[in-house]
């Protein structure tokens, strides 16, 4: 039998604080890793952090592929 989730949903203010902390470049990765790996805390924030880290990693890989496939060869041709 599945356990009941008694956690209260985040308020708008809590989501705004979460997003503001993620928008700060030096702190975004630190907070996302902390929330994703933390045993305690909100399940909502944990799932949000994991999803954000997965999409961020996929985005970074796509940018690298794009650069080395299209941009880098064009730079090398000009030299």
C-alpha positions in Angstrom: 0.0 0.0 0.0 1.3 3.4 -0.9 2.1 5.8 1.9 0.1 9.0 2.1 1.9 12.2 1.2 1.2 14.6 4.0 3.5 17.3 2.7 1.9 20.7 2.1 2.3 22.1 -1.4 4.7 25.1 -1.9 3.2 28.5 -1.7 3.8 31.1 -4.4 6.3 32.9 -2.2 8.3 29.7 -1.7 8.4 29.1 -5.4 9.5 32.7 -6.0 12.3 32.3 -3.5 13.4 29.0 -5.1 13.5 30.5 -8.6 15.3 33.6 -7.4 18.0 31.4 -5.8 18.4 29.5 -9.0 18.7 32.6 -11.1 21.9 33.7 -9.2 24.7 32.3 -11.3 27.2 31.5 -8.5 24.6 29.8 -6.4 22.4 27.9 -8.8 24.4 24.7 -9.1 25.1 24.7 -5.4 21.4 25.0 -4.4 20.3 22.5 -7.1 22.7 19.9 -6.0 21.9 20.4 -2.3 18.2 20.2 -2.9 18.5 17.2 -5.2 20.8 15.2 -2.9 19.3 16.2 0.4 17.5 13.5 2.4 15.3 16.0 4.2 13.3 18.9 2.7 10.5 19.2 0.2 9.8 16.4 -2.3 8.6 19.0 -4.7 11.8 21.0 -4.5 13.9 17.8 -4.8 12.1 16.6 -8.0 12.3 20.1 -9.4 16.0 20.2 -8.8 16.6 16.8 -10.3 14.6 17.7 -13.4 16.5 21.0 -13.7 19.9 19.3 -13.4 18.9 16.7 -16.1 17.7 19.4 -18.5 20.7 21.6 -17.8 23.1 18.7 -18.5 21.3 17.9 -21.7 21.4 21.5 -22.7 25.1 21.7 -22.1 25.8 18.6 -24.1 23.7 20.0 -27.0 25.7 23.2 -26.9 29.0 21.3 -27.0 27.8 19.2 -29.9 26.6 22.2 -31.8 29.9 24.0 -31.2 32.2 21.2 -32.2 30.0 20.1 -35.2 29.3 23.5 -36.7 31.2 26.4 -35.1 34.6 25.0 -34.5 35.1 23.7 -38.2 34.1 27.2 -39.5 36.7 28.8 -37.2 39.4 26.4 -38.4 38.6 27.1 -42.0 39.1 30.8 -41.6 42.6 30.3 -40.1 
